[in-house]
Amino acid sequence: MPLGRIKEIEGMKNRFTVIILVLLSAMTHLAYAANDDPTDSEGTDDEKTQEIVVTATKLETPAKEVGSSITIITGEQIETMQKTSVLEVLRTVPALDVNQSGGPGGATSILIRGAKSEHTLVLIDGVEMNDPITPGRTFNFAHLSVDNIERIEILRGPQSTLYGSDAIGGVINIITKRGEGIPSAFASMEGGSYSSFRGAAGSNGGNEWIQYSAGFSHWNTDGISAASEGDGNSEQDAYRTTNVYGTLSLEPTDNFDLDFTIRFIDADSNGDIGYGVGGDDPNYLTLSQQLLFRSQGRLYLFDDIWEQTLGFSFTDHDLYTRNDRDEVNPDNYLLSTYQGQILKFDWQNNFYIHDTSIATFGIETEEDKGESTYYEESIYGPWTNDFESKSARTTAYYLQDQIKLWDSWFTTVGVRFDEHSRFGTKTTYRVVTAYLVQPTGTKIKASYGTGFKAPTLLQLYSYWGNEDLGPEESTGWDFGMEQSVLENRVSVGATYFYNDIDNLINFEGATYDNVGEAVMKGVEAFGSIQPAEKLETRFSYTYTNTKDKATAEDLIRRAGNKFSFILDYGFREKGSIQLDILYIGERDDMVFDPITYESSRVRLDGYVTVNPAFSYLISERVHMFFRIENLFDRNYEAISGYGTPGISVYGGMKFYIKDL
C-alpha cells in the first residue's frame, strides 16, 4: 500500500500535464454589462479608478461602499515587497497571526481575530483550498507562492452567510491575474542565503475574444533546522517547491463568457519529528501535492438585469510522510499517507433590478472525501491506524440584498441555509452597513453576523471520531470608523470586534466532543500617509484578547499586540525602496514533554523584524531586485521549540519579453 501510494503521488505529475493540455482549450474574463447597466455608470475618473473588492459580497463593489472589515494587498504591493510566499505577505495584515513550524516548508496556519486556523476559509479564484483530510479541515500556506496574484483580499469576521462552514474567523481570497494585451513573457532568477535559488517564467496576453496567463516557479533551499537552534539543534532541513499555474478566458459573445483556472503545487521538505532539545532528525521527509481546477460560465440576460454564474471546482490534496530509523531514532519508523478531495458545483444569480438594490440568490453543493494510512514502529511495538475512505456532503442556499441609498448609505443583508449529510441543517445570517459623510470623508461602519463550522471527516469517522458531533457556532459583531483627508493622502481607521464561539470541537480524553467555548475581542487600527507622490507609509496596530471560557486562560499562539509599519518610496520612475517593520507581542504556547507525554504552558517573548527591499528597472526589459530579511538577526520563536531564519540576503534579476 505505501509503495503503491508513492507511485500514485508521482503519477499526479503526469496527470497534471494532461490537465494543462485540456486547460489550453477553454473559459472567461469577467464580462461587464452594457453602458446602461446600473452597475456601470459613466461616473468621474476618480470613480472609475476607485478600489474594488469582491470577497465581501461576491460582487465587484467599490471599497468605500463596504461595511465589512477587509484588507486588500495588490499585486504591485506584493512585487514591491519581494516576498516569494503568500504567508510572508500576510504577516503584516491586521488581526492575523501567522504561525509556521520551523523554516521554509514548515506547516503554516493563519488565525484571524483570534479564531482557530480551521476557522479561516482560503480561496484561490473562488476555489476552496482547505484540506478535508486534516483534523480541522485547514489549509497549509507553507507551499503557496505569490506567482500570478492580482490581489489578496482578507475579510474578517463571521462570513458563513456567503461562504458556509470554515469562515467563522474570516476569508482569505487570492485572486489571480488574467491575461490582456499583446502577448508578452518574463523570466526571473534569484539566489541568496541558505544556498537558496528561485526561478520563474510565464507568459500572458489576450484580445477581446480570448485571454490567457500561464507560468511556473521553482524554489530550492538548504533551509534551517526545523527544531530551534537555541536548543542545540543544527541540522539543516532542505526544502523544494514548484508552483505551476494557468488561466484561460473566452468571450464568444457580448453576454456570455467562460473561465478556466488551474494551479498545481508540488513540495518536498525535510523536517524534525521532534522539537526542543534533541529535536534534529536527519531523514524525516514530507511530500505534498495540491491541485485546484475551476471552470465557470457567466451569462447576462434581459438587458443585463439577470447575471448568472455556473461553476465547477475540484481540489486534491496529497500528503506523504516517512521517517526511517537512524542514529537519532534507532527504534522509530513512520510511514503515512493522506488524500483529500473537494468537488463543488455552484450557481449564483445576481439581479440588477434598480440602482438602489442588487439581489443575489445562490445554490451550492459540495462533497468532501478523504482517506489515510498510518503505520508506526517504536519501542512499544507496531501500531496501525488506517482511515478508510469517507465522505460528507453539504448543500446550501443563500439570499443577499445590497441596498444603496442617496449614494451615502450602503447596507447588505443576507441569510443562508446549509444542509449537512451528518448533522442536519444550519441557518446563518449577516447584516452589514456603512454610512459615508461625503463632505468630511468620514465612514461609519458596523456588522453583525453568525457563523458555523461543520465537524470534519476525521472528527466524525476516525478512530477517535464521534458521529454525534454538532457544528461549532459563532456570533460576531464589529463597529468602526474611517477618515480620509487631504484628497485621501491621509487615511486612518479603527474597528472594535467581538466574536463568541460555542460548541467548539475539542479532543477530550478518547474522543472529540462539542465542549469548548471561547471569546475573542479587540481593536484593529490602521492608517496611511502619502506626504509626496512617490512616498507612502502604511501602519496598523491590533490588540487581541482571547479567552477559553472554561479555564479563563488565553488561547495559545495569539499575540496580544501586533504592530506593522511599511514605507514605500519610488524614485526616478525606475526604482523603489521598501522598509517593513513587524512587531509581534508576547503570547502563550504549549511545550510537550516526550518522556512524560504531558504538556505545559509557556510564555513566548515578543520580537521585532526589520526587512528592507530595493528594486531598480535597468531598462524596459531588465529589472534588478535585492532584499534583506530579519536585518538585525533577531533570535525568536514563532512556535515554541521551532526554529526561525536569522538574517538572510537575497537578490536577482527579472527579464521581460514584450510584443511576442
C-alpha positions in Angstrom: 0.0 0.0 0.0 2.6 2.6 0.9 4.7 1.9 -2.3 1.6 2.0 -4.4 0.7 5.3 -2.8 4.1 6.7 -3.7 3.7 5.7 -7.3 0.2 7.3 -7.3 1.6 10.6 -6.0 4.4 10.5 -8.6 1.7 9.8 -11.2 0.0 13.1 -10.4 2.7 14.9 -12.3 1.7 13.1 -15.5 -2.0 13.7 -14.8 -1.3 17.4 -14.3 0.4 17.6 -17.7 -2.8 16.2 -19.3 -4.9 18.7 -17.4 -2.7 21.6 -18.6 -3.4 20.5 -22.2 -7.1 20.4 -21.5 -6.9 23.9 -20.0 -5.4 25.2 -23.2 -8.7 24.5 -24.9 -11.3 26.6 -22.9 -13.2 29.6 -20.2 -14.0 33.8 -19.0 -12.6 37.1 -18.0 -15.3 39.0 -16.1 -17.8 40.4 -18.6 -19.3 43.7 -18.0 -22.8 44.8 -18.8 -23.7 47.3 -21.4 -23.4 51.1 -20.9 -26.9 51.3 -19.4 -26.1 48.7 -16.7 -26.9 50.3 -13.3 -23.6 48.9 -12.0 -21.6 50.6 -14.8 -22.5 54.3 -14.9 -20.3 56.8 -16.6 -19.0 58.4 -13.4 -16.0 60.5 -12.9 -12.4 59.5 -13.4 -12.0 59.1 -9.7 -15.0 56.8 -9.5 -13.6 54.7 -12.4 -10.2 54.1 -10.6 -11.5 53.6 -7.1 -10.6 50.4 -5.3 -12.9 47.4 -6.0 -13.5 44.4 -3.7 -15.2 41.1 -4.5 -15.0 38.9 -1.4 -17.3 41.0 0.9 -20.4 40.5 -1.3 -19.3 38.1 -4.1 -19.8 41.0 -6.4 -17.5 43.8 -7.6 -18.2 46.5 -5.1 -16.4 49.8 -4.5 -14.4 49.6 -1.3 -16.0 52.8 0.0 -19.4 51.0 0.0 -18.3 48.0 2.0 -19.0 47.9 5.7 -17.1 44.8 6.4 -13.5 44.8 7.8 -11.3 44.0 4.8 -7.7 44.4 3.8 -6.6 44.5 0.2 -3.0 43.7 -0.9 -2.4 44.5 -4.6 -0.1 42.7 -7.0 2.0 45.8 -7.2 2.5 45.9 -3.4 3.5 42.2 -3.5 6.1 42.9 -6.1 7.5 45.8 -4.2 7.7 43.6 -1.0 9.6 41.0 -2.9 8.1 38.2 -0.9 8.1 34.8 -2.5 5.3 33.1 -0.5 1.8 34.2 0.4 2.4 33.5 4.1 5.1 36.2 4.2 2.8 38.7 2.5 0.1 38.1 5.1 2.3 38.6 8.1 1.7 42.4 8.2 -2.1 42.2 7.9 -4.0 43.5 11.0 -5.6 40.8 13.3 -3.7 37.9 11.6 -1.5 35.5 13.5 0.9 33.6 11.1 2.4 30.5 12.8 5.0 28.4 11.0 6.6 25.2 12.4 10.2 26.0 11.5 11.6 27.5 8.4 10.7 27.0 4.7 8.2 24.2 4.2 7.2 24.0 7.8 3.4 23.6 8.3 1.8 27.1 8.5 -1.5 28.2 9.9 -3.2 31.6 9.9 -5.6 32.7 12.7 -7.9 35.7 12.1 -9.1 37.7 15.1 -8.0 35.0 17.5 -10.2 32.3 16.0 -8.7 28.9 15.2 -6.8 28.2 12.0 -9.7 25.9 10.9 -12.0 28.9 11.1 -10.2 30.6 8.2 -11.6 29.8 4.8 -9.0 30.0 2.0 -10.0 30.6 -1.6 -8.0 30.8 -4.8 -10.2 32.3 -7.6 -13.2 31.1 -5.7 -11.9 27.5 -5.2 -11.9 26.2 -1.6 -8.4 25.2 -0.6 -9.0 23.9 2.9 -7.9 20.2 3.1 -10.7 17.9 4.2 -8.4 15.2 5.4 -6.7 17.3 8.1 -8.2 17.1 11.6 -9.6 20.7 11.4 -10.0 21.0 7.6 -7.3 23.6 7.4 -5.1 24.9 4.7 -1.3 24.8 4.9 0.1 28.0 3.5 3.7 26.7 3.5 3.9 25.9 -0.2 1.8 28.7 -1.8 3.9 31.1 -3.9 2.9 34.6 -5.0 3.0 33.8 -8.7 0.4 35.5 -10.9 -1.5 37.1 -8.0 -3.6 40.1 -8.9 -4.6 40.9 -5.3 -5.4 39.3 -2.0 -8.5 40.2 -0.1 -8.7 39.4 3.7 -12.2 39.6 5.0 -12.5 39.5 8.8 -15.4 38.4 11.0 -18.0 35.5 10.6 -18.8 35.0 6.9 -20.9 31.9 6.8 -23.8 33.6 5.1 -21.9 33.7 1.8 -19.2 31.1 2.4 -20.7 28.4 4.7 -18.5 26.4 7.0 -14.9 27.3 7.8 -15.4 31.0 7.7 -16.1 31.8 11.4 -12.9 33.9 11.7 -12.9 35.2 8.1 -11.9 34.6 4.5 -8.7 34.9 2.6 -9.4 35.2 -1.1 -6.4 35.1 -3.5 -7.4 36.4 -6.9 -5.1 35.7 -9.8 -4.2 37.7 -12.9 -6.0 37.4 -16.2 -4.0 38.0 -19.4 -4.6 41.1 -21.5 -3.0 42.9 -24.4 -0.3 41.8 -26.8 1.3 38.5 -25.7 4.4 39.0 -23.5 6.6 36.9 -21.3 9.0 37.1 -18.4 11.7 35.1 -16.7 13.4 35.7 -13.4 16.0 34.2 -11.1 17.0 34.8 -7.5 19.6 33.5 -5.2 20.6 34.0 -1.6 21.1 32.7 1.9 20.9 29.1 2.8 22.0 28.2 -0.7 18.6 29.3 -2.0 17.7 29.6 -5.6 14.4 30.5 -7.2 13.5 30.6 -10.9 10.2 31.6 -12.5 8.8 32.2 -16.0 5.5 33.0 -17.5 3.5 34.5 -20.4 0.2 36.3 -20.8 -1.9 38.2 -23.3 -5.2 38.4 -25.0 -7.7 40.3 -27.1 -11.5 40.9 -26.9 -12.2 37.2 -27.5 -9.6 35.3 -25.5 -7.2 36.0 -22.7 -4.6 33.7 -21.1 -1.9 33.6 -18.4 0.4 30.7 -17.6 3.7 30.1 -15.9 5.7 28.3 -13.2 8.2 28.9 -10.4 10.7 26.6 -8.6 12.3 27.3 -5.3 15.1 25.2 -3.7 16.9 25.9 -0.4 19.0 24.1 2.2 16.9 25.8 4.8 17.4 26.0 8.6 16.9 23.5 11.4 13.1 23.0 11.9 13.9 22.4 15.6 15.1 25.5 17.3 18.9 26.1 17.2 18.5 27.6 20.6 18.0 24.1 21.9 21.2 22.8 20.3 19.8 21.7 17.0 21.9 22.4 13.9 20.9 20.1 11.1 19.6 22.0 8.0 16.2 20.9 6.7 16.1 21.3 3.0 13.0 22.4 1.1 11.9 22.3 -2.6 8.7 23.5 -4.1 7.3 24.0 -7.6 4.2 26.0 -8.5 2.5 25.8 -11.9 -0.5 27.9 -12.9 -2.7 28.7 -15.9 -5.9 30.7 -16.6 -7.9 30.8 -19.8 -10.8 33.2 -20.6 -13.1 33.1 -23.6 -15.8 35.6 -24.5 -17.6 34.2 -27.6 -20.5 36.8 -27.3 -21.2 40.1 -25.6 -23.3 38.4 -22.9 -21.5 35.1 -22.3 -18.0 34.2 -21.2 -16.1 31.2 -19.8 -13.2 30.9 -17.4 -10.7 28.1 -16.6 -8.2 28.2 -13.8 -5.7 25.6 -12.7 -2.9 25.5 -10.2 -0.6 22.7 -9.1 1.8 22.8 -6.2 4.5 20.1 -5.6 6.7 20.3 -2.5 9.3 18.2 -0.7 10.6 19.1 2.7 12.8 17.7 5.4 11.8 18.3 9.0 12.2 17.2 12.5 9.7 14.8 14.0 10.6 16.2 17.4 11.4 19.7 18.7 13.2 21.2 21.6 16.4 19.6 22.9 17.5 16.8 20.6 14.8 17.6 18.0 17.1 17.0 15.0 16.0 14.2 12.7 18.2 13.6 9.6 15.7 11.8 7.4 12.2 13.0 8.2 10.6 13.6 4.8 7.3 15.1 3.7 6.0 15.1 0.2 3.0 17.4 -0.5 0.9 18.0 -3.7 -2.0 20.3 -4.1 -4.1 20.6 -7.3 -7.0 23.0 -7.9 -9.2 23.3 -11.0 -12.2 25.6 -11.7 -14.4 26.1 -14.7 -17.2 28.6 -14.8 -19.6 30.2 -17.3 -21.3 33.6 -16.9 -24.4 34.7 -18.8 -26.3 38.0 -18.9 -29.9 38.1 -19.8 -32.8 40.6 -20.2 -30.6 43.7 -21.0 -28.1 42.6 -18.3 -30.7 42.7 -15.5 -30.0 39.0 -14.7 -26.4 37.8 -14.3 -25.8 34.1 -13.6 -22.7 32.2 -13.0 -22.5 28.4 -13.1 -19.2 26.8 -11.8 -17.5 23.6 -11.0 -14.4 23.3 -8.9 -12.1 20.5 -7.8 -9.3 20.3 -5.3 -7.0 17.4 -4.5 -4.6 17.3 -1.5 -1.9 14.5 -1.2 0.5 14.3 1.7 3.1 11.6 2.3 5.4 11.4 5.3 8.2 9.0 6.1 10.8 8.7 8.8 13.3 5.8 8.6 15.3 4.6 11.5 18.6 6.4 12.0 21.2 7.2 14.7 18.9 9.7 16.3 15.8 7.5 16.3 17.1 3.9 16.1 13.8 2.4 17.3 11.3 4.5 15.4 9.8 4.1 11.9 6.9 6.1 10.5 5.0 5.9 7.2 1.7 7.7 6.5 -0.3 8.9 3.5 -3.3 11.3 3.4 -5.6 12.1 0.5 -8.4 14.6 0.5 -10.7 15.9 -2.3 -13.4 18.6 -2.6 -15.9 18.6 -5.5 -18.2 21.6 -5.7 -21.0 22.9 -8.0 -22.2 26.5 -7.5 -24.9 28.6 -9.2 -25.0 32.3 -8.4 -27.7 34.7 -9.7 -27.5 38.5 -9.4 -30.5 40.7 -10.2 -29.8 44.3 -11.1 -33.4 45.4 -10.8 -32.8 49.0 -9.7 -30.0 51.4 -8.9 -30.7 51.1 -5.2 -30.7 47.3 -4.9 -28.8 44.2 -6.2 -30.3 40.9 -5.1 -28.3 37.7 -5.1 -29.6 34.1 -4.9 -27.2 31.2 -4.9 -27.1 27.4 -4.6 -24.0 25.3 -3.8 -23.4 21.6 -3.2 -20.1 20.1 -2.3 -18.7 16.8 -1.3 -15.6 16.2 1.0 -13.8 12.9 0.5 -10.8 11.6 2.4 -8.7 8.6 3.3 -5.4 7.9 5.0 -3.0 5.2 6.1 -0.7 5.3 9.2 2.0 2.9 10.3 4.4 3.4 13.1 7.0 1.3 14.9 8.6 2.2 18.2 9.9 0.6 21.4 6.3 -0.1 22.3 5.8 -2.2 19.1 4.0 -1.5 15.8 0.8 0.5 15.5 -1.5 0.9 12.5 -4.3 3.4 12.1 -5.9 3.4 8.7 -8.8 5.7 7.8 -11.0 4.2 5.1 -12.5 6.4 2.5 -15.3 8.6 3.9 -17.3 11.4 2.5 -19.7 14.2 3.6 -22.0 16.4 1.5 -23.3 19.9 2.2 -25.9 21.6 0.1 -26.6 25.3 0.7 -29.0 28.1 -0.4 -28.3 31.8 0.2 -30.0 35.1 -0.3 -28.4 38.6 -0.2 -29.6 42.1 -0.9 -27.3 45.1 -1.4 -29.1 48.3 -0.7 -27.7 51.7 -1.8 -29.4 54.9 -0.7 -28.5 58.5 -1.5 -25.0 57.4 -2.6 -24.2 57.5 1.1 -25.8 54.7 3.0 -24.9 51.1 2.0 -26.4 48.1 3.6 -26.1 44.4 2.9 -28.3 41.7 4.5 -28.1 38.0 3.9 -29.3 34.6 5.1 -28.1 31.1 4.4 -29.4 27.6 4.9 -26.9 24.7 4.9 -27.9 21.0 5.0 -25.1 18.7 6.1 -25.3 14.9 5.4 -24.5 14.2 9.0 -25.8 16.8 11.5 -28.7 18.3 9.5 -29.4 21.9 8.8 -27.9 25.2 10.0 -29.1 28.7 9.4 -26.8 31.7 9.5 -27.3 35.4 8.7 -25.4 38.7 8.5 -26.1 42.4 8.4 -23.5 44.9 7.3 -23.9 48.7 7.0 -21.7 51.7 6.1 -22.5 55.4 6.1 -20.4 57.9 4.2 -20.4 61.5 5.4 -19.4 62.9 2.0 -18.4 66.4 2.9 -15.9 65.3 5.6 -14.7 62.0 4.1 -15.9 60.0 7.2 -17.1 56.4 7.0 -19.0 54.8 9.8 -19.4 51.0 9.6 -20.8 48.1 11.5 -21.6 44.4 11.1 -23.4 41.6 12.9 -23.5 38.0 11.9 -23.5 34.4 12.8 -21.3 31.5 11.6 -20.8 27.8 11.9 -18.1 25.2 11.4 -19.1 21.7 10.4 -17.3 18.7 12.0 -14.6 17.3 9.8 -14.3 13.8 8.3 -11.6 12.8 10.9 -13.6 14.3 13.8 -16.7 12.3 12.7 -15.3 9.0 11.5 -11.7 8.4 12.6 -10.5 6.1 15.4 -11.2 8.9 17.9 -14.3 10.2 16.0 -17.7 11.0 17.2 -20.6 10.7 14.7 -22.9 12.6 17.1 -20.9 15.8 16.8 -22.8 19.0 16.0 -21.4 22.2 14.3 -19.4 24.8 16.1 -21.4 28.1 16.3 -20.4 31.7 16.5 -21.9 35.2 16.9 -19.7 38.2 16.0 -20.0 41.9 15.5 -17.8 44.9 14.9 -18.1 48.7 14.8 -15.6 51.1 13.3 -14.8 54.4 11.7 -12.6 55.5 8.8 -11.4 59.0 8.0 -9.7 60.4 4.9 -8.4 64.0 4.5 -6.2 65.9 2.1 -7.6 64.2 -1.0 -7.1 60.8 0.5 -3.4 61.4 1.2 -4.0 60.8 4.9 -6.4 57.9 6.0 -6.9 56.4 9.4 -9.4 54.0 10.8 -10.2 51.8 13.8 -12.6 48.9 14.4 -13.7 47.1 17.6 -14.5 43.5 17.1 -16.1 40.7 19.2 -16.6 37.1 18.4 -18.2 34.4 20.7 -17.8 30.8 19.7 -19.8 27.9 21.3 -19.8 24.2 20.9 -16.1 24.1 20.0 -15.0 20.7 19.0 -12.1 19.6 21.3 -10.4 16.3 21.8 -11.5 15.1 25.3 -9.9 12.0 26.7 -10.5 9.4 24.0 -12.8 11.2 21.5 -13.9 14.5 20.0 -16.8 16.4 21.6 -18.6 19.8 21.5 -17.3 21.0 24.8 -15.4 24.2 24.1 -16.3 27.8 24.4 -14.2 30.9 23.6 -14.4 34.6 23.2 -12.2 36.9 21.1 -12.3 40.7 21.2 -10.1 43.5 20.4 -9.3 46.6 18.3 -7.8 47.0 14.8 -6.4 50.3 13.9 -4.7 51.3 10.6 -3.5 54.4 8.7 -1.7 55.6 5.6 0.1 58.8 4.9 1.3 60.0 1.5 3.4 63.1 2.0 4.7 63.1 -1.6 3.6 61.5 -4.8 6.2 58.7 -4.7 6.3 58.3 -0.9 3.8 56.4 1.2 3.7 54.9 4.7 1.2 52.4 5.9 0.8 51.2 9.5 -1.5 49.1 11.6 -2.0 48.0 15.2 -4.1 45.2 16.6 -4.9 44.4 20.2 -6.5 41.0 20.7 -7.8 39.4 23.9 -8.8 35.8 23.6 -10.1 33.6 26.4 -11.1 30.0 26.9 -14.4 30.4 28.8 -13.9 27.2 30.8 -10.4 27.9 32.1 -10.2 31.7 31.7 -6.8 31.2 30.1 -5.5 32.9 27.0 -5.8 30.9 23.8 -2.3 29.8 22.6 -0.3 31.4 19.8 -2.4 34.6 19.7 -0.3 37.7 20.2 -2.0 40.3 22.4 -0.3 43.1 20.5 0.8 43.4 16.9 2.2 46.4 15.0 3.4 46.8 11.4 4.9 49.7 9.6 5.6 49.8 5.8 7.4 52.6 4.0 7.3 52.7 0.2 9.5 55.2 -1.8 9.8 55.4 -5.6 12.5 57.4 -7.3 13.3 58.5 -10.8 10.4 56.5 -12.2 12.6 53.4 -12.2 13.4 52.4 -8.6 11.7 51.6 -5.3 12.7 51.2 -1.7 10.6 49.5 0.8 11.1 49.0 4.5 8.7 46.9 6.6 8.9 46.6 10.4 6.9 44.0 12.2 6.3 43.6 15.9 4.7 40.6 17.4 3.9 40.7 21.1 4.1 38.1 23.8 1.8 35.0 23.6 1.2 31.7 25.2 2.2 28.3 23.8 2.4 24.7 24.9 5.5 22.6 25.4 5.2 18.8 25.1 7.5 16.5 27.1 8.2 13.4 25.1 9.2 11.5 28.2 6.2 12.2 30.4 3.8 12.8 27.5 2.5 15.8 29.3 2.1 19.4 28.1 2.7 22.6 30.0 2.1 26.3 29.2 5.0 28.6 28.3 5.1 32.3 27.6 6.9 33.3 24.3 8.8 36.6 24.1 7.7 39.3 21.7 10.0 40.1 18.8 10.7 42.7 16.0 11.8 42.0 12.5 13.1 44.7 10.0 13.0 43.8 6.3 14.3 46.3 3.7 13.9 45.7 -0.1 15.3 47.5 -3.1 14.4 47.3 -6.8 15.6 49.1 -10.0 14.5 49.0 -13.6 17.7 48.9 -15.5 15.8 49.1 -18.8 12.3 48.3 -20.1 13.4 44.7 -20.3 15.6 44.2 -17.2 14.6 44.5 -13.6 17.0 44.1 -10.7 15.9 43.5 -7.1 17.5 42.9 -3.7 16.2 42.4 -0.1 17.3 41.6 3.4 15.1 39.6 5.8 15.5 39.9 9.6 18.0 42.7 9.2 19.2 42.8 12.8 19.4 39.0 13.1 16.8 38.7 15.9 16.6 35.3 17.6 13.0 34.4 18.3 10.4 31.6 18.2 7.1 31.9 16.4 6.1 28.5 17.8 7.7 27.0 20.9 10.6 24.7 20.0 10.7 25.5 16.3 13.4 27.5 14.5 13.2 30.7 12.6 15.6 32.2 10.0 18.3 34.6 11.0 19.5 37.5 8.8 19.0 36.5 5.2 20.1 38.2 2.0 18.5 37.6 -1.5 18.9 39.2 -4.9 18.1 38.6 -8.5 17.0 39.8 -12.0 13.8 39.7 -13.9 13.7 39.9 -17.7 10.7 41.0 -19.8 9.9 40.0 -23.4 7.3 42.2 -24.8 5.2 42.0 -28.0 5.8 38.3 -28.7 
